[in-house]
Amino acid sequence: MPNTRNKWDGFLCLLGGFTCGLSTGCIFMIAHTRTYISSFFVAKHHDVSLESTQQIVLVQGISQGIAILLAPLLIQYLNPKLLILFGGCLGIGGLIGATFVENFTAFMLLYALYFGFGVGTCFFVPFFCAWSHFPKNIGISNSVVLCGFACGIFILGIIPHVIMNPKGLKPNDGIFPSEVAIRLPKMLRIMAMIMAGLTILTIILINMKRKTQRMFIRNRRRRRGRGGNYMSLGEIETNRTSNPNITRSDQQEENKEGNQEQNIQQNLNNGNEILPIANNPGDENEINFSDAIKDYKTHILIILMILSLVQPSLAIFSLREIDDGDYFTVLSIISCLIFCIACTVVGLIVDKTKCRYLFIVTLAIQIILGFSMNSAAKSRSGYFVWFTVSSFFFGTILSMIPCLLIKVYGQKTASWLSAGVFSPMFLLTYAFLKIQEPNSP
């Protein structure tokens, strides 16, 4: 039965989205390992301070930002499994390559450039796939992917500390002893193996709704000048009867698209591009991307959304100050749970209600959290509360941004705007780190 198979494909897609989120959560691994990296190169008699590792954040921010911006375009030409394979191989290769160099510049290029671009390539793929399966439940489908992302940030973030510093040694003037520092290559190889396993699982599980994939194929045929127009239902029936891989349920899905065929063809004749997400109910009032980008309100909204990601990113980078392994582990696990709860609750809310006012309230609270960071860090208990609250609103804002954009602009335009929101996240974080750490040891 077609509905049963579609639901099963959707369930597998969400599982693949979760494992992909686990892998892409390693995007914040630099936040946990900056002190270890500077200690490693000091042990190798290089003049590398903690401030120098900010350059890794900068290069990684540029590379992953470019990759995230390219994702809505690449997914139109590559099967999501191939895109995950490409990004995974690039990221894993960057991590493994970084373990064989002792020059800081070479390390920065391999780790930040290749790893950053690889993880950035995979970042949005599970969201696009989940949207194609669950167009009416975008909030909760986002939450599943983001729960994996939270586990990647917080739970996998524990692993570097366990491997690098099992005895819980304290740094001296921001530099760990050489017996800790020399474990950096081993830690990166283990993280690469973990990412490899997650990438394989994601490739097996992730999938995009067949209707969306067929739309991409037909659009590529048109762009290449083969066939000119979308295939008619008669052509599809001919292909179905001559191709055993096309099943009856595929044909039934195609028949449901019959009422949309004339509208799609009219859009093509008018020169409108078909953006990454398939037409779904409720997209009749879709705002064209070119029209949306000309509206000054869009620019204001995008800027506010970008700024809303800075405070939680800085909160994660502040974890490097913790030198108590048990305290760090407990904080990471609780923060992960709180993040997942926030994603799930907000996902359920935004699927049923408008979330514009919720976004404004969340942004206001984040501003307060940003200004209270230094005072909260004065005590362990104060920092614990501050960080867990920041994690809650990090999950809230990540779950809310794509849903809010979809409610305002429609799925297709929102896919491009969401990429524009998330791409500069690390660049702004780098700028604030430069302000906060002007004289790092």
C-alpha positions in Angstrom: 0.0 0.0 0.0 1.4 3.4 -1.0 0.5 5.2 2.2 2.1 2.5 4.4 5.3 2.6 2.3 5.4 6.5 2.4 5.0 6.4 6.2 7.8 3.9 6.5 10.1 5.9 4.2 9.3 9.0 6.3 10.1 7.2 9.6 13.4 6.0 8.1 14.1 9.5 6.9 13.7 10.9 10.5 16.0 8.2 11.9 18.5 9.2 9.2 18.0 12.8 10.1 18.8 12.1 13.7 22.0 10.3 12.9 23.0 13.0 10.5 22.3 15.6 13.3 24.6 13.6 15.5 27.3 13.9 12.9 26.8 17.6 12.1 26.7 18.4 15.8 30.5 17.9 15.7 30.5 21.3 14.0 31.0 22.7 17.5 33.9 20.3 18.4 36.3 23.2 18.0 34.6 24.8 21.0 35.6 21.8 23.2 39.1 21.3 21.8 40.6 24.8 21.3 42.7 24.6 24.5 43.9 21.1 23.6 44.9 22.2 20.1 47.0 25.1 21.4 48.6 22.8 24.0 49.5 20.3 21.3 51.4 22.8 19.2 53.1 24.3 22.2 54.2 20.7 23.1 55.6 20.5 19.5 57.6 23.8 20.2 55.3 26.0 18.1 54.2 29.5 19.2 50.5 28.9 19.2 48.3 30.6 21.7 44.5 30.2 22.4 44.0 33.4 20.5 45.7 31.7 17.5 43.0 29.0 17.5 40.4 31.7 16.8 41.7 31.5 13.2 40.4 28.0 13.0 37.0 29.3 14.0 37.2 31.9 11.3 38.3 29.5 8.5 35.7 26.9 9.6 33.0 29.6 9.7 33.8 30.7 6.1 34.0 27.1 4.7 30.9 25.8 6.4 29.0 29.0 5.7 29.7 28.6 1.9 28.6 24.9 2.1 25.4 25.7 3.9 24.5 28.4 1.3 25.2 25.9 -1.5 23.0 23.1 0.1 19.7 24.3 -1.4 21.3 24.2 -4.9 23.3 21.0 -4.5 20.3 19.0 -3.3 18.5 19.7 -6.6 21.3 18.0 -8.6 22.5 15.3 -6.2 20.7 12.5 -4.5 20.7 13.2 -0.7 22.6 10.0 -0.1 25.3 11.1 -2.5 25.4 14.6 -0.9 25.8 13.0 2.6 28.5 10.7 1.2 30.4 13.7 -0.3 30.2 15.9 2.8 31.0 13.0 5.1 34.1 11.9 3.2 35.3 15.5 3.0 34.8 16.1 6.8 36.3 12.7 7.8 39.2 13.1 5.5 39.9 16.6 7.0 40.0 15.1 10.5 42.2 12.2 9.6 44.5 14.4 7.5 44.9 16.8 10.4 46.4 14.0 12.6 49.4 13.7 10.3 50.6 17.3 10.3 52.5 19.2 12.9 52.4 22.6 11.2 49.6 24.8 12.5 48.7 26.3 9.2 48.4 22.9 7.6 46.3 21.7 10.5 44.0 24.7 10.3 43.4 24.2 6.5 42.7 20.4 6.9 40.6 20.7 10.1 38.8 24.0 9.5 38.5 24.1 5.7 37.8 20.4 4.8 36.0 19.4 8.0 34.0 22.7 8.0 32.9 22.4 4.4 32.1 18.7 4.8 29.9 19.2 7.9 28.3 22.3 6.4 27.3 20.4 3.2 25.4 17.8 5.3 23.8 20.3 7.7 20.6 21.0 5.9 20.1 17.8 3.9 18.0 16.0 6.7 15.8 19.1 7.0 15.0 19.2 3.3 14.3 15.4 3.3 12.1 15.6 6.4 10.1 18.5 4.9 9.4 16.5 1.8 7.8 13.7 3.9 6.0 15.8 6.5 4.9 19.1 4.9 2.2 19.6 7.5 4.4 18.7 10.5 7.6 20.6 9.8 8.0 21.6 13.5 8.1 18.1 14.9 10.2 16.7 12.0 12.7 19.5 12.6 12.8 18.6 16.3 13.9 15.0 15.6 16.9 16.2 13.5 17.7 18.9 16.1 17.6 16.4 18.9 20.4 14.5 17.1 22.2 17.8 16.6 22.0 18.4 20.4 23.4 15.0 21.2 26.2 15.7 18.7 27.0 19.0 20.4 26.7 18.0 24.1 27.1 14.2 24.3 29.8 13.7 21.6 31.4 16.8 23.1 32.3 14.8 26.2 34.4 12.3 24.2 37.3 14.7 23.4 37.7 15.4 27.1 37.5 11.7 28.1 40.2 10.8 25.5 42.5 13.8 26.0 42.4 14.3 29.7 41.2 11.1 31.5 43.0 12.1 34.7 41.4 15.5 34.9 44.7 17.4 34.9 44.4 21.2 35.2 45.9 23.6 32.5 48.7 25.9 33.5 48.2 29.4 32.1 45.8 27.9 29.6 48.2 25.2 28.4 47.8 21.5 29.3 50.8 19.3 30.1 52.4 17.5 27.2 51.0 14.1 28.4 47.5 15.5 27.7 48.4 17.5 24.5 50.0 14.6 22.6 46.7 12.7 22.6 45.2 15.1 20.1 45.8 13.0 17.0 44.3 9.9 18.7 41.2 11.9 19.7 40.7 13.2 16.2 41.0 9.7 14.7 38.4 8.3 17.1 36.1 11.2 16.3 36.6 10.5 12.6 35.6 6.9 13.1 32.5 7.9 15.0 31.6 10.3 12.2 32.2 7.5 9.6 29.8 5.2 11.4 27.1 7.9 11.7 27.6 8.8 8.0 27.1 5.2 6.9 23.9 4.9 9.0 22.6 8.2 7.5 23.3 7.1 4.0 21.3 3.9 4.6 18.4 5.6 6.2 18.0 9.0 4.7 15.6 9.4 1.7 13.6 12.1 0.0 9.9 11.7 -1.0 9.7 10.2 -4.5 7.5 12.9 -5.8 10.2 15.5 -4.8 12.9 13.5 -6.4 11.0 13.1 -9.7 10.4 16.9 -9.7 14.1 17.5 -9.5 14.8 15.0 -12.3 12.3 16.7 -14.6 13.6 20.1 -13.7 17.2 19.0 -14.6 15.9 17.6 -17.9 14.4 21.0 -18.7 17.6 22.9 -17.8 19.7 20.6 -19.9 17.4 21.0 -22.9 16.2 17.4 -22.9 12.5 17.1 -23.1 11.8 20.8 -22.6 8.8 20.3 -20.3 7.8 18.1 -17.5 6.8 14.6 -18.5 3.1 14.2 -19.0 1.2 11.5 -17.1 1.0 9.5 -20.3 4.8 9.5 -20.6 5.1 8.5 -17.0 2.7 5.6 -17.6 4.8 4.5 -20.5 7.9 4.6 -18.4 6.2 2.7 -15.6 5.1 -0.2 -17.8 8.6 -0.4 -19.4 10.5 0.0 -16.2 10.0 -2.6 -13.5 11.5 -0.3 -10.9 8.5 2.0 -11.1 5.7 0.5 -9.0 2.0 1.0 -9.0 2.1 3.1 -5.9 4.6 5.4 -7.7 2.0 5.8 -10.5 -0.8 6.5 -8.0 1.3 9.3 -6.5 1.8 10.7 -10.0 -1.9 10.7 -10.6 -2.4 12.8 -7.5 -0.2 15.4 -9.1 -2.4 15.7 -12.2 -4.3 18.7 -10.9 -1.0 20.6 -10.3 0.6 19.9 -13.7 -0.8 22.9 -15.5 0.2 25.3 -12.7 3.7 23.8 -12.7 4.0 24.1 -16.4 2.8 27.7 -16.4 5.5 28.5 -13.8 8.2 27.0 -16.0 6.9 28.8 -19.1 7.1 32.1 -17.1 10.8 31.3 -16.2 10.2 30.6 -12.5 12.7 28.3 -10.9 11.6 25.3 -9.0 13.2 25.5 -5.6 14.2 22.6 -3.4 10.9 21.6 -1.8 8.1 20.0 -3.7 4.7 21.7 -4.0 2.6 20.9 -1.0 -0.9 21.9 0.3 -0.8 25.4 1.6 1.9 26.6 -0.8 -0.5 28.3 -3.1 0.5 31.7 -1.5 4.2 31.0 -1.7 6.2 34.2 -1.9 8.8 34.1 -4.7 12.4 34.3 -3.5 13.3 37.2 -5.7 10.3 39.1 -4.3 11.0 38.2 -0.7 14.6 39.4 -0.9 13.6 42.8 -2.2 11.4 43.4 0.8 13.2 45.3 3.6 11.2 43.4 6.2 12.9 40.2 5.0 16.3 41.7 5.7 15.3 42.8 9.2 13.9 39.4 10.0 17.0 37.6 8.7 19.3 39.9 10.6 17.4 39.3 13.9 17.5 35.5 13.3 21.2 35.6 12.6 21.8 37.6 15.8 19.7 35.1 17.8 22.2 32.4 17.1 25.2 34.3 18.4 24.5 34.1 22.2 24.0 30.3 22.3 27.1 29.8 20.1 29.2 31.8 22.6 27.7 29.8 25.4 29.0 26.6 23.9 32.4 28.1 23.3 32.5 29.1 27.0 32.6 25.4 27.9 36.4 25.5 27.4 36.7 27.3 30.7 35.5 24.2 32.6 38.4 22.1 33.9 36.3 19.7 36.0 35.4 16.6 34.0 32.5 15.4 36.2 31.0 18.9 36.3 31.3 19.2 32.5 29.7 15.7 31.9 26.7 16.4 34.1 26.3 19.9 32.6 26.5 18.5 29.0 23.9 15.7 29.6 21.4 17.9 31.3 21.8 20.7 28.7 21.3 18.1 26.0 18.0 16.9 27.6 16.8 20.5 28.0 17.7 21.3 24.4 15.7 18.3 23.2 12.7 19.1 25.4 12.7 22.7 24.0 12.9 21.5 20.4 10.0 19.1 20.9 7.7 21.5 22.7 8.4 24.3 20.3 8.0 21.9 17.3 4.5 20.9 18.5 3.6 24.5 19.2 4.7 26.0 15.9 2.9 23.3 13.9 -0.4 24.5 15.3 0.1 28.2 16.0 1.8 31.3 14.7 5.2 31.7 16.3 6.1 35.3 15.5 5.6 36.6 19.1 7.3 33.6 20.5 10.4 34.5 18.4 10.4 38.1 19.7 10.1 36.9 23.3 12.9 34.4 22.8 15.2 37.0 21.2 14.6 39.4 24.1 15.5 36.6 26.7 18.7 35.8 24.7 19.8 39.4 24.9 19.4 39.3 28.6 21.3 36.0 28.8 24.1 37.5 26.7 24.6 40.5 29.0 24.5 38.3 32.1 27.2 35.9 30.9 30.1 37.3 32.8 28.2 37.7 36.1 26.9 34.1 35.8 30.4 32.7 35.3 31.5 33.9 38.7 30.1 30.8 40.4 29.7 27.2 39.3 26.0 27.0 40.3 25.3 30.3 38.6 27.0 29.2 35.4 25.2 25.9 35.5 21.8 27.6 35.6 22.8 30.2 33.0 24.1 27.5 30.6 21.1 25.2 30.9 18.7 28.2 30.3 20.8 29.2 27.3 20.5 25.6 26.0 16.8 25.7 26.3 16.5 28.8 24.3 19.1 27.5 21.8 16.8 24.6 21.1 13.8 27.0 21.0 15.4 29.3 18.4 16.8 26.5 16.2 13.4 24.8 16.1 11.6 28.0 15.4 13.6 29.7 12.7 12.8 27.3 9.7 9.1 27.1 10.8 8.7 30.8 11.1 10.2 31.4 7.7 8.0 28.7 6.1 4.9 30.2 7.7 5.8 33.6 6.2 7.3 32.7 2.9 6.4 29.1 2.1 8.7 26.1 2.0 10.6 26.7 -1.2 11.7 30.2 -0.4 12.2 29.4 3.3 14.8 26.8 2.3 17.0 29.5 0.8 16.4 32.0 3.6 17.2 29.4 6.3 20.5 28.7 4.6 21.2 32.4 4.7 20.4 32.6 8.4 22.7 29.7 9.5 25.6 30.2 7.2 27.2 33.2 9.0 26.8 31.8 12.5 30.5 30.9 13.1 31.7 34.2 11.5 29.8 36.3 14.1 30.9 34.0 16.8 34.5 34.6 15.7 34.0 38.3 15.9 32.6 38.1 19.4 35.5 35.8 20.5 38.0 38.4 19.3 36.3 40.9 21.5 36.1 38.6 24.5 39.6 37.1 24.2 41.9 39.9 23.1 44.8 38.8 25.2 44.5 35.0 25.4 47.5 33.2 26.9 
